Amino acid sequence: MRLVAPTLCAVLLAGAAMAAEDRITLGMVLEPPNLDPTAGAAAAIDEVVYANLFEGLTRFAPDGRIVPALAARWEVSADATRYTFHLRDGVTFHDGTAMDADDVIFTLDRARAEDSTNAQKQLFAGIERVEALDPLTVRVTLSAPDGDFPFKMAWGDAVIVAPESADSLATAPIGTGPFRLARWAKGDRVDLVRSPDYWGTSPALAAATFKFISDPNAAFAAMMAGDVDAFPNFPAPETLELFEADPRFSVIVGTTEGETILAMNNRQPPLDDPRVRAAIAHAIDRQDIIDGAMFGYGTPIGTHFAPHHPAYLDLTGLSAHDPDKARALLAEAGLETVKLRLALPPPAYARRGGEILAAQLRAVGIETEITNLEWAQWLEQVFRGHDFDLTIISHTEPADIGIYARPDYYFGYGDTEFAGLMERLATTAAPAERTAILHAAQRMIAEEHVNGYLFQLAKTGVADARIRGLWENAPTQANDLTGVSWAE
């Protein structure tokens, strides 16, 4: 009888291991406010649904390339104003209805409509007309040449949805992806299950859970206990050495599109004065923030552009740490002391970085009143309500410098000359000319100190060493499960 218990235990453990081979639990810091990527700005939405529940005409590959998705192929006219997309045959939504050209027309017209709530409405601004040539062929006519249109269609904001389910996507998402929603236990997790009718290659995983753990200490404990199998954007970088030393885990360090900035409300005094913004920029010691908040993980930036992009321009020297210059600029602006509100969302880079930044600003005569906001509060108060002075946030959308052309955007820049640069960029195809325009754009916002540019967010992940296929880099905000599996 002494042998029965361990034998039975071994059988149970083997069964548990087999069950784990087609299921995965991923940790996430933030819970998405809703599950509709076409009507929300939160990165956490795409982190759950991109490529898993929803698909677009095109998509980002793990290496950042734009590859076919619901459009098997496309042709572009010589003047880059007409794109003809050939849709895949046999694609259905999770409710069993067919996906065809009418759904593409509905999606694009909905996104560019006057009353659209799409957070990236500018992606669709150049569309003049969308028409069906047949049920599986769509022609998009643009008002001006745009060689980047397939790139724009790869964003999570451009996924294809059906008119029958569009109004309920926030809580009952219906897409065409390889997984469908099983359950959303708000405040805890989202459960996905494999869709049996997926048009493409069926994923190795039969089910996936996204578990929301905002506290870095709790995230560490959950990984160590095996409560989560992977944490693709791990919030406690100070503990990565412990995971690296443990053969049960793999540490995955890569790049993201996340420009982490001290955003300033350019609409209101004293931040409408470029001298005050410059003073703040020169008060910042980027490396101290990277070391103190991110434990060395992060790349200093001097403008809103990813250092790994071929057109990146290193402008950190324009806002070098110089407290004396910061004090002189405040005096020039007639301000001996300044008091500003600093609103911080939940991520550790913001909360930890905010404390360090507040001390740096205090050293030059700028006092800050720190308010910690939950994610929904931040979206409502800061992003939509523009009720803030300063905030720290990482912009994880790919190549999104164009947001500085939007006068209604939360930090309120919207310079007309900058908007002109973005218009030229949209109609320029020659690589050298595009690089020159992007250099001018980067320099303009850096010289005007529109925001304080801190660092490019690193992608620091931890996973069970047996897991294969997680993204190393993040060309977009996604936890794409389509290629994830357990090692045999």
Rosetta blueprint (number, residue, H / E / L):
1 M L
2 R L
3 L L
4 V H
5 A H
6 P H
7 T H
8 L H
9 C H
10 A H
11 V H
12 L H
13 L H
14 A H
15 G H
16 A H
17 A H
18 M H
19 A H
20 A H
21 E L
22 D L
23 R E
24 I E
25 T E
26 L E
27 G E
28 M E
29 V L
30 L L
31 E L
32 P L
33 P L
34 N L
35 L L
36 D L
37 P L
38 T L
39 A L
40 G L
41 A L
42 A L
43 A H
44 A H
45 I H
46 D H
47 E H
48 V H
49 V H
50 Y E
51 A L
52 N L
53 L L
54 F E
55 E L
56 G L
57 L L
58 T E
59 R E
60 F E
61 A L
62 P L
63 D L
64 G L
65 R L
66 I E
67 V E
68 P E
69 A L
70 L L
71 A E
72 A E
73 R E
74 W E
75 E E
76 V E
77 S L
78 A L
79 D L
80 A L
81 T L
82 R E
83 Y E
84 T E
85 F E
86 H E
87 L E
88 R L
89 D L
90 G L
91 V L
92 T E
93 F L
94 H L
95 D L
96 G L
97 T L
98 A E
99 M L
100 D L
101 A H
102 D H
103 D H
104 V H
105 I H
106 F H
107 T H
108 L H
109 D H
110 R H
111 A H
112 R H
113 A L
114 E L
115 D L
116 S L
117 T L
118 N L
119 A L
120 Q L
121 K H
122 Q H
123 L H
124 F H
125 A L
126 G L
127 I E
128 E E
129 R E
130 V E
131 E E
132 A E
133 L E
134 D E
135 P L
136 L L
137 T E
138 V E
139 R E
140 V E
141 T E
142 L E
143 S L
144 A L
145 P L
146 D L
147 G L
148 D L
149 F H
150 P H
151 F H
152 K H
153 M L
154 A L
155 W L
156 G H
157 D H
158 A H
159 V L
160 I L
161 V L
162 A L
163 P L
164 E L
165 S L
166 A H
167 D H
168 S H
169 L L
170 A L
171 T L
172 A L
173 P L
174 I L
175 G L
176 T L
177 G L
178 P L
179 F E
180 R E
181 L E
182 A E
183 R E
184 W E
185 A E
186 K L
187 G L
188 D L
189 R E
190 V E
191 D E
192 L E
193 V E
194 R E
195 S L
196 P L
197 D L
198 Y L
199 W L
200 G L
201 T L
202 S L
203 P L
204 A L
205 L L
206 A L
207 A E
208 A E
209 T E
210 F E
211 K E
212 F E
213 I L
214 S L
215 D L
216 P H
217 N H
218 A H
219 A H
220 F H
221 A H
222 A H
223 M H
224 M H
225 A H
226 G L
227 D L
228 V L
229 D L
230 A E
231 F E
232 P L
233 N L
234 F L
235 P L
236 A L
237 P H
238 E H
239 T H
240 L H
241 E H
242 L H
243 F H
244 E H
245 A L
246 D L
247 P L
248 R L
249 F E
250 S E
251 V E
252 I E
253 V E
254 G E
255 T E
256 T E
257 E E
258 G E
259 E E
260 T E
261 I E
262 L E
263 A E
264 M E
265 N L
266 N L
267 R L
268 Q L
269 P L
270 P L
271 L L
272 D L
273 D L
274 P H
275 R H
276 V H
277 R H
278 A H
279 A H
280 I H
281 A H
282 H H
283 A H
284 I L
285 D L
286 R H
287 Q H
288 D H
289 I H
290 I H
291 D H
292 G H
293 A H
294 M H
295 F L
296 G L
297 Y L
298 G L
299 T E
300 P E
301 I L
302 G L
303 T L
304 H L
305 F L
306 A L
307 P L
308 H L
309 H L
310 P L
311 A L
312 Y L
313 L L
314 D L
315 L L
316 T H
317 G H
318 L H
319 S H
320 A L
321 H L
322 D L
323 P H
324 D H
325 K H
326 A H
327 R H
328 A H
329 L H
330 L H
331 A H
332 E H
333 A L
334 G L
335 L L
336 E L
337 T L
338 V E
339 K E
340 L E
341 R E
342 L E
343 A E
344 L E
345 P L
346 P L
347 P L
348 A H
349 Y H
350 A H
351 R H
352 R H
353 G H
354 G H
355 E H
356 I H
357 L H
358 A H
359 A H
360 Q H
361 L H
362 R H
363 A L
364 V L
365 G L
366 I E
367 E E
368 T E
369 E E
370 I E
371 T E
372 N E
373 L L
374 E L
375 W H
376 A H
377 Q H
378 W H
379 L H
380 E H
381 Q H
382 V H
383 F H
384 R H
385 G L
386 H L
387 D L
388 F L
389 D L
390 L E
391 T E
392 I E
393 I E
394 S E
395 H E
396 T L
397 E L
398 P L
399 A L
400 D L
401 I H
402 G H
403 I H
404 Y H
405 A H
406 R L
407 P L
408 D L
409 Y L
410 Y L
411 F L
412 G L
413 Y L
414 G L
415 D L
416 T H
417 E H
418 F H
419 A H
420 G H
421 L H
422 M H
423 E H
424 R H
425 L H
426 A H
427 T L
428 T L
429 A L
430 A L
431 P H
432 A H
433 E H
434 R H
435 T H
436 A H
437 I H
438 L H
439 H H
440 A H
441 A H
442 Q H
443 R H
444 M H
445 I H
446 A H
447 E H
448 E L
449 H L
450 V L
451 N L
452 G E
453 Y E
454 L E
455 F E
456 Q E
457 L E
458 A E
459 K E
460 T E
461 G E
462 V E
463 A E
464 D E
465 A L
466 R L
467 I E
468 R E
469 G L
470 L L
471 W L
472 E L
473 N L
474 A E
475 P L
476 T L
477 Q L
478 A L
479 N L
480 D L
481 L L
482 T L
483 G L
484 V L
485 S E
486 W E
487 A L
488 E L
